[in-house]
């Protein structure tokens, strides 16, 4: 992992670590597994609309926290990350 990419991942992780545990866990399950929102809902008995809204808000928090660097990360433009 390049230093720029590592730096970006750490900024994102710092942001995630600052969230309420519920948001952290849902985001991590969504990010780290192949489960769809429906599958997560089925496994957890949390409504799919609640999961969708939580993930939408989590992604918005990340975009706000790391700004343009998030777009560079999504587009795998790691050399542009400060």
GIKA-V81135 format. One record per residue. PSI is psi in whole degrees, -180 to 180 (none if undefined). Layout:
PSI
PSI
//
This chain:
127
160
-39
-45
-41
-44
-44
-45
-38
-38
-44
-45
-40
-41
-48
-41
-21
-7
166
148
-36
-48
-42
-49
-45
-43
-44
-42
-44
-42
-38
-2
172
13
136
171
-41
-42
-42
-42
-43
-43
-33
-12
22
140
145
-32
-36
-43
-46
-49
-40
-47
-39
-44
-38
-45
-37
-39
-41
-46
-42
-40
-37
0
-132
-30
-30
-42
-41
-40
-47
-37
6
33
63
-29
-18
-11
130
none
//
